[in-house]
């Protein structure tokens, strides 16, 4: 074969492999190989004969050097042409067969040969810089040419069809010896199951996957529809936590839908501030606002309504803020060793420190493999000393969460102040994996300390081992707030913009009870508050704990109900149930609202009562903006949980309703919500 023909053959595109042609080619290649071997053997035999003949003739020197050179050139040329022909035949066969036949089966990994066992000398270890360069010599087995073209069409910017990420499996042991003679021998012997990978091309780069499946959330069934004639009374505790909203936001910003168990409608609602009328004195720290509006997801003829209940706590001006005795209990275990955990904790504590008065005190306790005191109670006026202690913290070790809480309460008790806020702020990812016997024991401990006037708030950080359920229960039992800090902006919202509401309670054990009038309401459903449900008798029992509300805090609850005259009811009436008698004086009332609460320094509850009449359907324009936006948030949360009761209402409807009712939006939180709805629409489509 001529050299030009060989080059043309090597540069030509691979044709589709035909099984018959493949078999014929293999047979021809083997025949050519045997023929070539025979030619070489005959050449060797002939060469030996002539060498003996020439040796016998050498003493007489009858042959000239020119004839000897011509003879040797002839034999050499024949041997070279034979070898070249054999090589061309083998190359042609390899190209027709295709390299895919040499790949190991999917999922099969062959270990490289042990060079030490064969006696081969390993190359000397390379310096770090040289090793980094040499690491890309072998990246795997090339895909077929047809696969390469498909990849090029689908991923612009990829200049080669070799995927180092997917081709890291070592070929079969039959071919391992050839690969072992590359400069990668030592590296393959050290790591026998995978070849060293080069840096992936951008389009194929592995995206960081958040280990969300190890986050712990308690699965709770959504509230069901209740028939008023059977269940006329609904009772629950208020909730001012916002952790669910922040976690949902982080999931959607990451491009995926949140776990349904992570979505709590009441926390989505209460993330936002609403312009409800504010109480005028601390003696009665809030008053309820009630609005009735059409449900945005009600179909024609259904006539579903939403009963919107809002309360806004009395706000404390700067001069009225009580002193604070704060203990920072910070998780510095190994699980906190990421940028969105301990470094963000430090930044958050810096922000909170700026909101405290010079006469307030701060102590710092940490826990990892064991608990320890980093800073004894120190006046905020010594800010430099506090910041220095914070900046020295680093993550490492196990998590002795229970020991840390005990130490924090001991510090708070040692510096306890009457007529002041005595509060522990726990910052953790919730990974209590060392030193705790039973969660119930820990919750009981927190409850007992609450009765002594020391409250507990919980700030959650990070993902991967986030224990939402435990942190929620600790905050609830500790008369505190549970928030999730995923960004520095969220830390600013919770610890700066809402610092007074987070730190200074104006009422505790706040409970809501609503009795519906069966003459006006057929059935109802409470949106959210599943984990805050109370028994009917708990409402008047001051021993039963409930949620607290801080200065300036707003709390929102929404009931969906069907008027009695509606023909579209989800629950049929009982055939044999007796009709309940309703007093004529109550015929215009949708229901009767009761709120029970305690002032922070008292242990006996107070009662607020209000009838819900048709006047609740005529709010002013500003209040209606808040009501409509709250309906968009509640509907969005219900859709994230499956949308069982929303019918054909969609994310697009929630987006339009929220966009039209953002209002002033001073800090941009409502605009951010609109963007989250858009991201949910994209994540759902993926």
LINPE-V608258 format. One record per backbone hydrogen bond with DSSP energy under -1.0 kcal/mol. CO is the residue of the C=O (numbers start at 1). NH is the residue of the N-H. Records with the same first field share a line. If there is no record, write none. Layout:
CO=NH  NH
This chain:
2=6
3=7
4=8
5=9
6=10
7=11
18=22
19=23
20=24
21=25
22=26
23=27
24=28
25=29
26=30
27=31
28=32
29=33
30=34
31=35
32=36
33=37
34=38
35=39
36=40
37=41
38=42
39=43
40=44
41=45
42=46
43=47
44=48
45=49
46=50
47=51
48=52
49=53
50=54
51=55
52=56
53=57
54=58
57=60  61
64=68
65=69
66=70
67=71
68=72
69=73
70=74
71=75
72=76
73=77
74=78
75=79
76=80
77=81
78=82
79=83
80=84
81=85
82=86
83=87
84=88
85=89
86=90
87=91
88=92
89=93
90=94
91=95
92=96
93=97
94=98
98=101
99=102
100=103
105=108
115=120
127=131
128=132
129=133
130=134
131=135
133=136
134=137
144=148
145=149
146=150
147=151
148=152
149=153
150=154
151=155
155=158
163=167
168=195
172=175
175=179
176=180
179=182
182=185
184=188
185=189
186=190
187=191
201=204
202=205
210=212
211=214
212=215
216=468  469
226=524
227=230  231
232=516
234=514
235=534
236=512
242=246
243=247
244=248
245=249
246=250
247=251
248=252
249=253
250=254
251=256
252=255
259=262
260=263
264=268
265=269
266=270
269=272
274=276
285=314
289=310
291=308
293=306
295=298
299=302
304=295
305=561
306=293
307=559
308=291
309=557
310=289
311=555
317=320
318=321
323=421
324=361
325=423
326=363
327=425
328=365
329=427
330=367
332=396
333=336
334=337
336=338  342
338=341
341=345
342=346
343=347
344=348
345=349
346=350
347=351
348=352
349=353
350=354
352=355
357=360
358=381
360=380
361=326
362=378
363=328
364=374  375
365=330
366=372
367=332
368=400
370=368
372=366
375=364
378=362
379=382
382=386
383=387
384=388
385=389
386=390
387=391
390=393
397=334
399=401  434
400=404
401=405
402=406
403=407
404=408
405=409
406=410
407=411
408=412
409=413
410=414
411=415
413=416
421=325
422=455
423=327
424=457
425=329
426=459
427=331
428=461
429=467
430=432
431=433
438=442
439=443
440=444
441=445
442=446
443=447
444=448
445=449
446=450
447=451
449=454
450=453
455=424
457=426
458=483
459=428
460=485
466=216  468
467=471
468=472
469=473
470=474
471=475
472=476
473=477
474=478
475=480
478=456
481=458
482=242  243
483=460
487=491
488=492
489=493
490=494
491=495
492=496  497
493=498
496=499
498=502
499=503
500=504
504=551
507=549
508=598
510=238
511=596
512=236
513=594
514=234
515=592
517=520  521
520=564
522=228
523=562
524=226
525=560
529=532
532=237
541=544
547=510
549=506  507
550=553
553=313
555=311
557=309
558=527
559=307
560=525
561=305
562=522
563=566
583=586
584=587
586=589
590=517
591=612
592=515
593=610
594=513
595=608
596=511
597=606
598=508
599=602
606=597
608=595
610=593
612=590  591
613=616
614=617
615=618
616=292
620=624
621=625
622=626
623=627
624=628
625=629
626=630
627=631
628=632
629=633
630=634
631=635
632=636
633=637
634=638
635=639
636=640
637=641
638=643
639=642
646=649
650=654
651=655
652=656
653=657
654=658
655=659
656=660
658=661
668=672
669=673
670=674
671=675
672=676
673=677
674=678
675=679
676=680
677=681
678=682
679=683
680=684
681=685
